[in-house]
Amino acid sequence: MATTDFKDYYAILGVSKTASLDEIKKEYRRLARKYHPDMNPGNKQAETRFKEVSEAYEVLSDPEKRQKYDQFGQYWKQVGQGWPSGGGANMGFENIEFGKYSSFDDFINELLGRFGGPSAGTAGNGRRQSYTYRTSTNGPTGFSGFDDFGNFAGAERATSSIPDSEAAISLSFAEAFGGVQKRINLGTEVIDVNIPRGVKPGGRVRIRGKGQLNPYTQQRSDLYLKVEILPHSFFQFEGDNIVCEVTIAPDEAALGALIEVPTPDGMVNINVPAGIRSGQSLRLRGKGWPQPKGGRSDQLVRIAIVPPKPLSSEEREYYEKIRAVRSFNPRSHLQQVRL
């Protein structure tokens, strides 16, 4: 994000600056569902809001990024790329007015001037000063100090690689199951990203060379997209498998039945054994989630027995006959319960 494109992430998510992580997650989920492109086909305004919400969540859900954002505002991304730890001077960043700088380079130029004496880069004896400053991923400030090399014409900059970036991306169950191409706005460019088939919640998709820009080497780190899968009305994850709940009638539970069950591939027939109980699961092998090394996990069908409601007069008559002749007492074991 360019320093001139500062965004108030708290306002975007509609939370206060003291909001907890749970409050931020709750509001992000609500807004992500509201503005997701699948829910708003062809709505460019909703698509833009969805991207803004995802960008805001990426920063505010990460404690380290959020701390930098709260402290440094529009310059928070540059903090890990070369903020001085103090070097040989006593500079408190809490007293610096970051808003007066039009760019990060302006800040660096003034900083070097403060370290160099009467004028930027000029020593008191009139000789030109040069400094070496290094970015590092080992500490929160990034600078390893300044060295005076005497009479050199320019500044020699030695930089190490900058940290990889991470952003959140929300997918529907169908997109994550079959793979999809997504268009992502990185601020400076829009790219098309191929999301592979079978990504799972919390999984990461690597995009080479699309992370943070190192302002000194002009090289970019990698960007990782952290996957969040929007809730589905029927399927859920249970480890590597997917699980669903299917209701059956009391007579089907007692006598057994052949029923149709939805799978990611469509409807299939499944045999319900006689005497099945509520909460028991039936396994559909190879009908679950795509696996990284090929094949599919299983789909678990959890059974729930529900009575007919309301009963017709004929159904009531037959249920009363069943009750009159029933020999099975489902609560007989309760006679043994003692304190």
C-alpha positions in Angstrom: 0.0 0.0 0.0 1.5 3.3 -1.0 2.0 5.8 1.8 -0.3 8.3 0.1 -3.2 5.7 0.0 -3.6 5.4 3.8 -6.7 3.6 4.8 -8.4 3.5 8.2 -8.7 -0.3 8.7 -10.7 0.1 11.9 -13.3 2.3 10.1 -13.4 -0.2 7.2 -14.3 -3.1 9.6 -16.5 -0.8 11.7 -14.7 -1.6 15.0 -13.0 0.6 17.6 -9.3 0.8 18.0 -9.6 -1.2 21.3 -11.6 -4.0 19.6 -10.5 -7.5 20.6 -9.4 -10.1 18.1 -12.7 -12.0 18.5 -14.6 -8.8 17.7 -12.5 -8.2 14.6 -13.0 -11.7 13.4 -16.7 -11.6 14.0 -17.1 -8.3 12.0 -14.8 -9.6 9.2 -16.9 -12.7 8.8 -20.1 -10.7 8.6 -18.7 -8.2 6.0 -17.0 -10.9 4.0 -20.2 -12.8 3.5 -22.1 -9.6 2.7 -19.7 -8.4 0.1 -18.3 -11.7 -1.3 -18.4 -11.6 -5.1 -20.4 -14.9 -5.2 -23.2 -13.1 -3.3 -22.9 -10.0 -5.5 -22.3 -11.1 -9.1 -21.3 -8.2 -11.3 -21.3 -5.7 -8.5 -18.0 -3.9 -8.7 -18.7 -1.7 -5.6 -19.2 -4.9 -3.5 -16.1 -6.4 -5.0 -14.1 -3.3 -4.0 -15.5 -3.4 -0.5 -14.7 -7.1 -0.1 -11.1 -6.4 -1.0 -10.9 -3.5 1.4 -12.4 -5.6 4.2 -9.9 -8.5 3.5 -7.0 -6.1 3.5 -8.1 -4.6 6.8 -8.5 -8.0 8.4 -5.1 -9.1 7.2 -3.5 -6.3 9.2 -5.7 -6.1 12.3 -5.8 -9.9 12.9 -2.0 -10.0 13.0 -0.8 -8.7 16.4 2.6 -7.6 15.1 1.2 -5.8 12.0 -1.6 -4.2 14.1 1.0 -2.8 16.6 3.0 -1.3 13.8 -0.1 0.1 12.2 -1.3 1.7 15.4 2.1 3.2 16.1 3.3 4.3 12.7 0.1 4.9 10.7 0.6 5.1 6.9 4.3 4.1 7.3 3.7 0.9 9.2 4.8 -1.3 6.3 8.2 0.4 6.1 8.9 -0.3 9.8 10.4 -3.7 9.1 12.4 -2.5 6.2 14.7 0.0 7.8 13.6 1.9 10.9 16.6 2.8 13.1 16.9 1.3 16.5 18.6 4.4 17.8 22.2 3.9 16.5 24.4 6.5 18.1 21.7 9.0 18.6 18.8 9.2 21.0 15.7 9.5 18.8 12.3 8.7 20.2 9.9 7.7 17.4 7.0 8.7 19.6 8.0 12.4 19.0 8.3 12.1 15.2 5.4 13.6 13.1 5.3 11.0 10.3 2.5 12.8 8.5 4.8 15.6 7.3 6.8 13.3 5.1 5.6 12.7 1.6 7.5 9.5 1.2 9.7 7.1 3.2 12.8 8.3 1.4 12.1 11.9 2.7 12.1 10.5 6.2 15.4 8.6 5.6 17.0 11.7 4.1 16.1 13.8 7.2 17.2 11.0 9.5 20.6 10.9 7.9 20.9 14.6 8.2 20.2 14.4 11.9 22.9 11.8 12.3 25.4 13.6 10.0 25.5 17.0 11.8 24.8 20.5 10.4 23.5 19.4 7.1 22.2 16.2 5.5 25.2 14.0 4.7 27.8 16.7 5.5 30.3 16.4 8.4 31.4 19.4 10.4 34.7 19.5 8.6 33.0 20.0 5.3 33.7 16.4 4.1 30.9 14.4 2.6 29.7 11.6 4.9 28.3 8.2 3.9 26.4 5.7 5.9 25.6 2.0 5.6 22.2 1.0 6.9 20.8 -2.6 6.7 17.4 -4.0 6.9 17.0 -7.1 8.9 14.3 -9.6 9.8 15.8 -10.4 13.2 14.5 -7.4 15.1 11.5 -5.1 15.2 13.5 -2.1 14.1 15.5 -3.5 11.2 18.6 -1.2 11.4 21.9 -2.6 12.6 23.5 0.8 13.0 25.5 3.4 11.1 29.2 3.4 10.1 31.2 6.4 9.1 33.3 5.5 6.0 34.8 9.0 5.6 35.3 10.7 2.2 32.9 8.8 -0.1 30.7 10.3 -2.8 27.5 8.5 -1.9 25.7 6.2 0.4 26.4 2.5 0.3 23.3 0.4 1.2 23.5 -3.3 2.1 20.1 -4.9 2.5 19.0 -8.4 3.4 15.8 -10.0 2.2 12.5 -8.6 3.5 9.9 -10.8 5.2 7.2 -12.5 3.0 3.8 -10.9 3.0 0.5 -12.6 3.9 -3.1 -11.7 2.9 -6.4 -13.3 3.5 -8.6 -14.7 0.8 -12.2 -16.0 1.2 -13.5 -18.8 -1.0 -16.8 -20.6 -1.3 -16.9 -24.4 -0.8 -17.3 -24.9 -4.5 -14.3 -22.7 -5.3 -12.0 -24.4 -2.8 -13.2 -27.9 -3.8 -12.7 -27.5 -7.6 -10.0 -24.8 -7.7 -10.6 -21.3 -9.1 -8.9 -18.3 -10.7 -9.2 -15.2 -8.6 -8.4 -11.6 -9.5 -6.5 -9.8 -6.7 -5.8 -6.1 -6.3 -2.3 -5.6 -4.8 -2.7 -1.8 -4.7 -0.1 -1.2 -7.4 -1.3 -3.9 -9.8 -4.1 -6.4 -10.4 -3.1 -10.0 -10.9 -4.9 -13.3 -11.6 -4.1 -16.1 -9.2 -4.9 -19.8 -9.7 -6.1 -21.3 -6.5 -5.4 -25.1 -6.7 -8.1 -27.7 -6.2 -8.6 -28.9 -2.6 -7.3 -26.0 -0.6 -8.5 -26.2 3.1 -9.2 -23.6 5.7 -5.9 -22.2 7.0 -4.0 -23.3 3.9 -1.7 -20.9 2.2 -1.2 -20.3 -1.5 2.2 -18.9 -2.5 2.6 -16.2 -5.1 6.2 -15.6 -6.0 7.6 -12.1 -6.2 4.3 -10.3 -5.3 5.1 -9.4 -1.6 6.6 -6.3 -0.1 8.9 -4.2 -2.2 12.4 -3.6 -0.9 12.9 0.1 -1.7 16.7 -0.3 -2.0 17.1 -3.5 -4.1 13.7 -3.0 -5.9 13.1 -6.7 -5.4 9.9 -8.1 -3.9 9.3 -10.9 -1.4 6.7 -13.6 -1.9 3.0 -13.2 -1.0 1.1 -15.9 0.8 -2.7 -16.0 0.6 -4.2 -17.5 3.7 -7.4 -19.3 2.8 -10.7 -18.9 4.6 -13.6 -21.0 3.4 -17.1 -19.5 3.8 -19.6 -21.7 5.7 -21.7 -24.1 3.6 -25.3 -24.8 4.4 -24.8 -28.6 4.3 -21.2 -29.7 4.3 -18.6 -29.1 7.1 -15.0 -30.1 7.6 -14.0 -32.7 10.2 -10.3 -33.2 9.9 -9.5 -34.3 6.4 -13.0 -35.5 5.8 -16.3 -33.6 5.2 -19.4 -34.3 7.2 -23.1 -33.7 6.7 -26.3 -34.4 8.6 -29.2 -36.4 7.0 -32.6 -36.9 8.6 -34.6 -40.1 8.5 -38.0 -41.1 9.7 -38.6 -43.5 12.7 -39.8 -46.3 10.4 -36.6 -46.0 8.2 -34.5 -46.2 11.4 -36.4 -49.3 12.6 -36.6 -51.2 9.3 -33.7 -49.8 7.3 -33.9 -47.9 4.0 -32.3 -46.9 0.8 -32.0 -43.1 0.8 -30.4 -40.4 -1.5 -27.6 -38.3 0.0 -25.9 -35.2 -1.6 -22.1 -35.3 -2.2 -19.8 -32.8 -3.8 -20.3 -34.8 -7.0 -24.1 -35.0 -6.9 -26.7 -37.4 -5.3 -25.8 -41.0 -4.4 -27.8 -43.8 -2.9 -26.8 -45.2 0.5 -28.2 -48.1 2.6 -29.3 -47.2 6.1 -29.1 -50.4 8.2 -32.1 -51.4 10.4 -31.8 -50.3 14.0 -29.5 -47.3 13.4 -29.5 -44.7 16.1 -29.4 -40.9 16.0 -25.8 -39.6 15.9 -24.4 -42.6 14.2 -22.4 -42.0 11.0 -22.2 -43.8 7.7 -19.1 -43.5 5.6 -18.9 -42.7 1.9 -15.4 -43.6 0.9 -13.6 -41.4 -1.6 -16.5 -38.9 -1.6 -14.8 -36.3 0.6 -12.2 -33.5 0.0 -9.5 -33.7 -2.7 -6.1 -34.7 -1.2 -2.7 -33.1 -2.0 -1.2 -36.4 -3.3 -4.3 -37.3 -5.2 -7.6 -39.1 -4.4 -10.3 -37.9 -2.0 -11.0 -38.2 1.7 -14.3 -39.6 3.0 -17.7 -38.1 3.5 -19.4 -38.9 6.8 -23.1 -39.0 6.8 -24.4 -38.3 10.4 -27.9 -39.7 10.9 -30.7 -37.8 12.8 -34.0 -39.5 13.4 -36.9 -37.1 13.3 -40.6 -37.9 13.9 -43.3 -36.9 11.4 -45.0 -33.6 12.3 -47.9 -33.2 12.2 -49.3 -36.7 12.2 -52.2 -37.6 9.9 -55.0 -39.5 11.5 -53.9 -42.7 9.8 -50.3 -42.3 10.9 -51.4 -41.7 14.5 -53.6 -44.8 14.4 -50.6 -47.0 13.3 -48.2 -45.4 15.8 -50.7 -46.1 18.6 -50.9 -49.8 17.5 -47.1 -50.0 17.5 -47.0 -48.5 21.0 -49.6 -51.1 22.2 -47.6 -54.1 21.0 -44.0 -52.7 21.4 -41.8 -55.0 23.5 -38.7 -52.8 23.4 -38.1 -50.4 26.3 -35.5 -47.8 25.3 -35.1 -46.7 29.0 -34.7 -50.0 30.7 -31.0 -49.3 31.5 -32.0 -46.3 33.6 -33.2 -48.6 36.4 -29.6 -49.3 37.2 -28.7 -45.6 37.7 -27.7 -44.7 41.3 -25.8 -41.8 43.0 
